[in-house]
């Protein structure tokens, strides 16, 4: 009887060792989407800022990107709403 209880304890002990929760580490990789040819820039020309101020009073520039044609893709916030606007280097709003 002792052997039976001892055997059961060993079997149950070994099963609980296999039931451990594995540690999973997730790596987060941030990628820049360059499929439309735009590259992020730190600032925009004064003409672009002036054109946005004229078209959208109270505009706040969040992010800006530029392509080879010097067309700007700009993430703006106006009255709490975010949107994307496209302009040329002269500040003219482009329709896309």
Buried (B, 14 or more C-beta within 10 A) or exposed (E): EEEEEEEEEEEEEEEEEEEEEEEEEEEEEEEEEEEEEBEEEEEBBEBBBEBBEEBBEEBEBEEBBBBEEEBBBBBBBBEEEEEEBBBBBEBEBEEE
